[in-house]
Amino acid sequence: MTQPDGMRPQAMPPRRLAELPSWLLSRAAGVGAAVVGDALAVHGMRRHHFSVLHSLAENGSVSQAELGRRLGIDRSDLHAVLRELEASGLIVQAPDERDRRRNTVSITSRGHARLGELDDAIDGAQRELLARLDDAEQAELSRLLRTLLGPAIGGSES
């Protein structure tokens, strides 16, 4: 598994880079993505699988096009992810009753059950990633990141 500190045995970055918030965020994002990716891989899943299942669980059935827009997943990538999830019985695709040219995607009961397992794995990955921070620091980090990213992810305007 990837080390939470993100620093494999290698040369240290120049001090200037290590002082840049953008560089630090990029490194932290890479470490976070690796830790989450590893946790999902144990279950034969990837981040796009997790995102699709959660979107369907939280928002209900939706067209493939809307799902792709909602999650920012390219159409060809989404098609492959949906094919894999459907083959596993985690989602179903059916013609949209209002427009037969479109497919509607829905999560199955098996998908909901699998999502519970994946949530447990993701929670473990978050604990691993944030182990160096106490509870108050973790909450503050999340608050600051939501503020930085803004309303698109539920953060504040300022």
Kinemage of the C-alpha trace (Angstrom):
@kinemage 1
@onewidth
@group {chain A} dominant
@subgroup {mainchain}
@vectorlist {calphas} color= white
{ca met a 1} P 0.000 0.000 0.000
{ca thr a 2} L 1.152 3.570 -0.621
{ca gln a 3} L 2.765 5.305 2.297
{ca pro a 4} L 0.453 7.994 3.731
{ca asp a 5} L 3.304 10.472 3.882
{ca gly a 6} L 3.630 10.198 0.105
{ca met a 7} L 7.389 10.281 0.183
{ca arg a 8} L 8.939 7.163 -1.251
{ca pro a 9} L 12.711 6.898 -0.974
{ca gln a 10} L 13.726 9.616 -3.421
{ca ala a 11} L 15.318 13.015 -3.577
{ca met a 12} L 13.626 15.674 -1.481
{ca pro a 13} L 11.847 18.411 -3.422
{ca pro a 14} L 13.436 21.841 -3.630
{ca arg a 15} L 12.419 24.024 -0.693
{ca arg a 16} L 10.586 26.403 -3.023
{ca leu a 17} L 8.270 23.633 -4.198
{ca ala a 18} L 7.637 22.383 -0.665
{ca glu a 19} L 6.521 25.927 0.270
{ca leu a 20} L 3.894 26.183 -2.482
{ca pro a 21} L 0.344 25.314 -1.397
{ca ser a 22} L -0.435 24.207 -4.959
{ca trp a 23} L 2.481 21.765 -4.928
{ca leu a 24} L 1.516 20.454 -1.493
{ca leu a 25} L -2.125 20.004 -2.559
{ca ser a 26} L -1.015 18.150 -5.656
{ca arg a 27} L 1.201 15.814 -3.632
{ca ala a 28} L -1.518 15.258 -1.021
{ca ala a 29} L -4.067 14.557 -3.769
{ca gly a 30} L -1.734 11.996 -5.306
{ca val a 31} L -1.219 10.246 -1.993
{ca gly a 32} L -4.957 10.325 -1.270
{ca ala a 33} L -5.790 8.937 -4.709
{ca ala a 34} L -3.283 6.111 -4.240
{ca val a 35} L -4.574 5.171 -0.777
{ca val a 36} L -8.203 5.209 -1.965
{ca gly a 37} L -7.297 3.386 -5.171
{ca asp a 38} L -5.568 0.650 -3.191
{ca ala a 39} L -8.558 0.283 -0.839
{ca leu a 40} L -10.987 -0.029 -3.755
{ca ala a 41} L -8.719 -2.397 -5.696
{ca val a 42} L -8.991 -4.929 -2.866
{ca his a 43} L -12.694 -5.093 -3.828
{ca gly a 44} L -12.033 -5.168 -7.570
{ca met a 45} L -13.251 -1.594 -7.963
{ca arg a 46} L -11.878 1.778 -9.067
{ca arg a 47} L -12.769 5.353 -8.149
{ca his a 48} L -15.125 5.768 -11.130
{ca his a 49} L -17.054 2.663 -10.028
{ca phe a 50} L -17.405 4.121 -6.531
{ca ser a 51} L -18.466 7.535 -7.885
{ca val a 52} L -21.113 6.065 -10.194
{ca leu a 53} L -22.584 3.850 -7.478
{ca his a 54} L -22.749 6.729 -5.011
{ca ser a 55} L -24.309 9.100 -7.517
{ca leu a 56} L -27.012 6.564 -8.338
{ca ala a 57} L -27.602 5.743 -4.659
{ca glu a 58} L -27.897 9.403 -3.673
{ca asn a 59} L -29.732 10.804 -6.700
{ca gly a 60} L -31.642 7.874 -8.181
{ca ser a 61} L -31.891 6.652 -11.759
{ca val a 62} L -30.524 8.931 -14.430
{ca ser a 63} L -29.598 8.921 -18.104
{ca gln a 64} L -26.060 7.939 -19.051
{ca ala a 65} L -25.443 11.435 -20.437
{ca glu a 66} L -26.597 13.147 -17.241
{ca leu a 67} L -24.559 10.758 -15.101
{ca gly a 68} L -21.439 11.537 -17.118
{ca arg a 69} L -22.025 15.300 -16.816
{ca arg a 70} L -22.759 15.048 -13.104
{ca leu a 71} L -19.538 13.153 -12.406
{ca gly a 72} L -17.313 14.722 -15.051
{ca ile a 73} L -16.557 11.329 -16.606
{ca asp a 74} L -15.871 11.143 -20.341
{ca arg a 75} L -18.558 9.293 -22.324
{ca ser a 76} L -16.278 6.460 -23.481
{ca asp a 77} L -14.847 5.986 -19.977
{ca leu a 78} L -18.346 6.012 -18.486
{ca his a 79} L -19.554 3.449 -21.013
{ca ala a 80} L -16.763 1.064 -19.950
{ca val a 81} L -17.457 1.626 -16.235
{ca leu a 82} L -21.191 1.017 -16.708
{ca arg a 83} L -20.521 -2.158 -18.670
{ca glu a 84} L -18.310 -3.460 -15.820
{ca leu a 85} L -20.829 -2.524 -13.117
{ca glu a 86} L -23.685 -4.097 -15.058
{ca ala a 87} L -21.697 -7.309 -15.621
{ca ser a 88} L -21.249 -7.475 -11.835
{ca gly a 89} L -24.982 -6.999 -11.249
{ca leu a 90} L -24.440 -3.693 -9.423
{ca ile a 91} L -26.420 -1.551 -11.861
{ca val a 92} L -29.012 -2.048 -14.577
{ca gln a 93} L -29.447 -0.100 -17.780
{ca ala a 94} L -32.789 0.147 -19.514
{ca pro a 95} L -34.317 2.277 -22.257
{ca asp a 96} L -35.667 5.556 -20.909
{ca glu a 97} L -39.486 5.375 -20.898
{ca arg a 98} L -39.731 9.013 -22.058
{ca asp a 99} L -37.068 8.740 -24.781
{ca arg a 100} L -36.229 5.238 -26.017
{ca arg a 101} L -33.020 6.537 -27.645
{ca arg a 102} L -31.521 7.060 -24.192
{ca asn a 103} L -30.611 4.558 -21.516
{ca thr a 104} L -31.450 5.064 -17.871
{ca val a 105} L -29.006 3.744 -15.287
{ca ser a 106} L -30.138 2.469 -11.862
{ca ile a 107} L -28.347 0.902 -8.917
{ca thr a 108} L -29.490 -2.593 -7.907
{ca ser a 109} L -29.988 -3.958 -4.394
{ca arg a 110} L -26.715 -5.831 -4.901
{ca gly a 111} L -25.127 -2.485 -5.832
{ca his a 112} L -26.396 -0.910 -2.601
{ca ala a 113} L -24.947 -3.800 -0.581
{ca arg a 114} L -21.615 -3.550 -2.380
{ca leu a 115} L -21.567 0.190 -1.806
{ca gly a 116} L -21.726 -0.451 1.946
{ca glu a 117} L -18.586 -2.604 1.685
{ca leu a 118} L -16.855 0.031 -0.402
{ca asp a 119} L -17.805 2.775 2.055
{ca asp a 120} L -16.140 0.776 4.843
{ca ala a 121} L -12.998 0.419 2.704
{ca ile a 122} L -12.992 4.141 1.888
{ca asp a 123} L -13.457 5.039 5.563
{ca gly a 124} L -10.398 2.927 6.357
{ca ala a 125} L -8.431 4.667 3.609
{ca gln a 126} L -9.414 8.063 5.024
{ca arg a 127} L -8.225 7.019 8.486
{ca glu a 128} L -4.922 5.863 6.987
{ca leu a 129} L -4.486 9.048 4.975
{ca leu a 130} L -5.270 11.364 7.890
{ca ala a 131} L -3.648 9.356 10.691
{ca arg a 132} L -1.131 12.120 11.464
{ca leu a 133} L -3.921 14.598 12.210
{ca asp a 134} L -6.113 14.666 15.297
{ca asp a 135} L -9.907 14.909 14.961
{ca ala a 136} L -9.973 18.720 15.131
{ca glu a 137} L -7.221 19.005 12.507
{ca gln a 138} L -9.054 16.579 10.224
{ca ala a 139} L -12.256 18.620 10.513
{ca glu a 140} L -10.343 21.852 9.875
{ca leu a 141} L -8.590 20.387 6.830
{ca ser a 142} L -11.928 19.293 5.370
{ca arg a 143} L -13.433 22.729 6.070
{ca leu a 144} L -10.502 24.522 4.423
{ca leu a 145} L -10.579 22.278 1.363
{ca arg a 146} L -14.346 22.791 0.928
{ca thr a 147} L -13.813 26.561 1.203
{ca leu a 148} L -10.965 26.451 -1.316
{ca leu a 149} L -12.981 24.381 -3.801
{ca gly a 150} L -16.123 26.460 -3.375
{ca pro a 151} L -19.820 25.865 -3.947
{ca ala a 152} L -19.392 23.259 -6.686
{ca ile a 153} L -18.597 20.673 -4.005
{ca gly a 154} L -20.667 22.091 -1.181
{ca gly a 155} L -18.107 24.600 0.049
{ca ser a 156} L -18.613 28.252 0.811
{ca glu a 157} L -18.414 31.130 -1.660
{ca ser a 158} L -15.614 32.915 0.179
